[in-house]
Amino acid sequence: DSFNISEVYNLAMYFCVMTLTGVGFGDVAPSGQFEVQVSTVTMFVTGFMWAWVIANIVNVVNNIDPFAT
């Protein structure tokens, strides 16, 4: 199989995002280029959503005033 430069970049981005987000190399893997793109975007979006949730929890805990009435 011969891949062009955009397909190689797409697969490399998928590998990096999958590794860095901790999703792992599970039993189900994308089989085509479109599936790889959708999986990469989904992992990016869910990673940012998770970071946003954690940031909001930290913000709430940080703003708790134990001496408030």
Z-matrix of the N, CA and C atoms (Angstrom, degrees):
N
C 1 1.453
C 2 1.533 1 109.64
N 3 1.291 2 115.36 1 132.96
C 4 1.455 3 120.69 2 178.35
C 5 1.521 4 109.06 3 -111.85
N 6 1.329 5 116.41 4 125.59
C 7 1.466 6 121.81 5 -179.29
C 8 1.519 7 109.59 6 -105.52
N 9 1.336 8 115.90 7 143.29
C 10 1.461 9 118.42 8 173.54
C 11 1.533 10 108.46 9 -84.12
N 12 1.315 11 116.93 10 176.65
C 13 1.467 12 121.01 11 -172.60
C 14 1.521 13 112.44 12 -64.89
N 15 1.338 14 118.34 13 -35.46
C 16 1.463 15 119.76 14 179.98
C 17 1.519 16 111.63 15 -70.49
N 18 1.324 17 118.09 16 -34.09
C 19 1.457 18 120.83 17 177.07
C 20 1.526 19 111.35 18 -69.74
N 21 1.307 20 116.97 19 -38.78
C 22 1.468 21 121.04 20 177.12
C 23 1.524 22 109.95 21 -64.49
N 24 1.337 23 116.70 22 -43.84
C 25 1.467 24 120.73 23 178.55
C 26 1.529 25 110.39 24 -63.24
N 27 1.326 26 116.62 25 -42.26
C 28 1.457 27 121.13 26 179.02
C 29 1.529 28 110.94 27 -60.56
N 30 1.316 29 117.41 28 -46.15
C 31 1.465 30 120.84 29 178.97
C 32 1.530 31 111.91 30 -66.50
N 33 1.327 32 116.74 31 -36.94
C 34 1.467 33 120.21 32 178.31
C 35 1.527 34 110.83 33 -66.50
N 36 1.331 35 116.79 34 -41.73
C 37 1.473 36 120.15 35 177.37
C 38 1.528 37 110.28 36 -63.21
N 39 1.309 38 116.95 37 -41.92
C 40 1.470 39 121.07 38 178.10
C 41 1.522 40 110.06 39 -59.67
N 42 1.313 41 117.47 40 -47.55
C 43 1.463 42 121.43 41 -179.82
C 44 1.526 43 111.15 42 -60.46
N 45 1.341 44 116.84 43 -45.88
C 46 1.473 45 120.69 44 -178.43
C 47 1.519 46 111.65 45 -65.51
N 48 1.315 47 117.20 46 -45.71
C 49 1.467 48 120.29 47 -179.02
C 50 1.517 49 110.29 48 -66.36
N 51 1.314 50 117.58 49 -41.12
C 52 1.457 51 120.84 50 179.85
C 53 1.527 52 110.35 51 -63.72
N 54 1.303 53 117.26 52 -39.78
C 55 1.459 54 121.32 53 -179.63
C 56 1.527 55 111.35 54 -71.14
N 57 1.331 56 117.29 55 -45.15
C 58 1.460 57 120.77 56 -174.99
C 59 1.517 58 113.54 57 -75.35
N 60 1.318 59 118.94 58 -28.06
C 61 1.461 60 120.33 59 179.70
C 62 1.518 61 112.15 60 -84.97
N 63 1.293 62 117.42 61 -8.37
C 64 1.458 63 119.74 62 177.69
C 65 1.507 64 113.58 63 80.01
N 66 1.322 65 118.45 64 13.28
C 67 1.460 66 121.03 65 179.36
C 68 1.519 67 109.84 66 -66.46
N 69 1.294 68 117.00 67 -39.85
C 70 1.454 69 121.30 68 176.11
C 71 1.508 70 113.34 69 90.78
N 72 1.297 71 115.31 70 177.71
C 73 1.451 72 122.85 71 -177.06
C 74 1.520 73 109.04 72 -104.60
N 75 1.315 74 117.14 73 69.81
C 76 1.462 75 122.46 74 -174.16
C 77 1.511 76 114.28 75 -68.81
N 78 1.303 77 114.15 76 -172.37
C 79 1.460 78 121.14 77 -177.82
C 80 1.522 79 112.26 78 -73.49
N 81 1.332 80 117.34 79 -27.55
C 82 1.462 81 121.52 80 -178.39
C 83 1.521 82 108.11 81 -100.52
N 84 1.312 83 116.29 82 123.70
C 85 1.465 84 121.26 83 -178.43
C 86 1.527 85 109.07 84 -131.13
N 87 1.330 86 117.13 85 148.08
C 88 1.465 87 119.51 86 177.68
C 89 1.528 88 110.46 87 -66.69
N 90 1.334 89 115.22 88 144.66
C 91 1.457 90 118.33 89 -176.28
C 92 1.521 91 113.42 90 -106.44
N 93 1.316 92 118.31 91 -22.91
C 94 1.455 93 120.94 92 -179.32
C 95 1.520 94 111.34 93 -120.86
N 96 1.325 95 115.46 94 171.05
C 97 1.466 96 120.13 95 -179.00
C 98 1.529 97 111.68 96 -63.08
N 99 1.327 98 117.51 97 -39.22
C 100 1.465 99 119.94 98 179.60
C 101 1.523 100 110.98 99 -64.41
N 102 1.324 101 116.91 100 -41.81
C 103 1.464 102 120.67 101 177.91
C 104 1.518 103 111.42 102 -63.81
N 105 1.316 104 117.18 103 -36.88
C 106 1.463 105 121.07 104 176.88
C 107 1.531 106 109.72 105 -64.12
N 108 1.329 107 117.30 106 -43.47
C 109 1.468 108 120.93 107 179.15
C 110 1.523 109 111.27 108 -63.30
N 111 1.322 110 117.16 109 -45.63
C 112 1.463 111 120.75 110 179.98
C 113 1.524 112 110.22 111 -63.60
N 114 1.316 113 117.90 112 -41.97
C 115 1.470 114 121.28 113 178.75
C 116 1.524 115 111.52 114 -63.35
N 117 1.313 116 117.17 115 -41.89
C 118 1.461 117 121.15 116 179.30
C 119 1.516 118 111.04 117 -63.54
N 120 1.311 119 117.10 118 -47.02
C 121 1.471 120 120.70 119 179.29
C 122 1.525 121 110.51 120 -63.11
N 123 1.321 122 116.85 121 -42.30
C 124 1.465 123 120.66 122 179.50
C 125 1.525 124 111.16 123 -61.95
N 126 1.320 125 117.20 124 -42.49
C 127 1.471 126 119.70 125 179.09
C 128 1.521 127 111.27 126 -66.05
N 129 1.354 128 117.41 127 -39.37
C 130 1.463 129 120.59 128 176.37
C 131 1.522 130 110.82 129 -60.71
N 132 1.317 131 116.27 130 -49.26
C 133 1.474 132 120.85 131 -176.39
C 134 1.522 133 110.61 132 -63.44
N 135 1.320 134 117.65 133 -46.70
C 136 1.461 135 119.16 134 -179.67
C 137 1.534 136 111.72 135 -67.63
N 138 1.329 137 117.42 136 -32.00
C 139 1.471 138 119.76 137 175.09
C 140 1.513 139 111.68 138 -64.12
N 141 1.331 140 117.08 139 -43.57
C 142 1.463 141 120.06 140 177.44
C 143 1.522 142 111.70 141 -67.84
N 144 1.324 143 117.37 142 -37.58
C 145 1.470 144 119.53 143 177.37
C 146 1.523 145 110.82 144 -63.32
N 147 1.319 146 116.98 145 -42.27
C 148 1.459 147 120.98 146 179.00
C 149 1.538 148 110.52 147 -63.56
N 150 1.321 149 116.70 148 -41.98
C 151 1.470 150 120.26 149 177.20
C 152 1.525 151 110.72 150 -62.74
N 153 1.331 152 117.76 151 -38.76
C 154 1.471 153 121.94 152 178.99
C 155 1.527 154 110.35 153 -65.06
N 156 1.319 155 117.52 154 -42.67
C 157 1.468 156 121.09 155 179.01
C 158 1.525 157 110.19 156 -62.56
N 159 1.313 158 117.41 157 -47.37
C 160 1.465 159 120.79 158 179.88
C 161 1.523 160 110.62 159 -62.61
N 162 1.334 161 117.91 160 -40.77
C 163 1.466 162 121.00 161 178.92
C 164 1.524 163 110.84 162 -63.03
N 165 1.315 164 118.03 163 -39.15
C 166 1.464 165 120.37 164 178.35
C 167 1.522 166 111.94 165 -68.48
N 168 1.306 167 117.57 166 -38.42
C 169 1.465 168 120.35 167 176.93
C 170 1.521 169 110.17 168 -63.94
N 171 1.316 170 117.08 169 -44.26
C 172 1.467 171 121.01 170 177.86
C 173 1.525 172 110.24 171 -62.26
N 174 1.318 173 117.53 172 -39.89
C 175 1.464 174 121.49 173 179.08
C 176 1.524 175 111.06 174 -63.60
N 177 1.311 176 118.02 175 -43.33
C 178 1.469 177 121.39 176 179.24
C 179 1.517 178 110.37 177 -63.72
N 180 1.320 179 117.04 178 -46.98
C 181 1.463 180 121.09 179 -179.58
C 182 1.525 181 110.26 180 -64.28
N 183 1.314 182 117.15 181 -38.33
C 184 1.456 183 121.74 182 -179.04
C 185 1.528 184 112.02 183 -67.72
N 186 1.325 185 117.16 184 -30.27
C 187 1.465 186 120.73 185 -177.43
C 188 1.517 187 114.23 186 -93.56
N 189 1.320 188 117.29 187 6.42
C 190 1.466 189 120.02 188 176.93
C 191 1.525 190 108.27 189 -71.32
N 192 1.316 191 115.14 190 127.34
C 193 1.461 192 120.71 191 178.55
C 194 1.520 193 108.32 192 -105.73
N 195 1.315 194 118.02 193 108.67
C 196 1.468 195 119.57 194 -176.62
C 197 1.532 196 112.92 195 -69.22
N 198 1.332 197 117.86 196 -15.93
C 199 1.455 198 120.27 197 -177.68
C 200 1.529 199 112.63 198 -102.30
N 201 1.315 200 117.39 199 8.15
C 202 1.473 201 120.68 200 178.62
C 203 1.526 202 109.54 201 -72.89
N 204 1.315 203 114.72 202 148.98
C 205 1.475 204 118.14 203 -179.60
C 206 1.486 205 111.93 204 -95.90
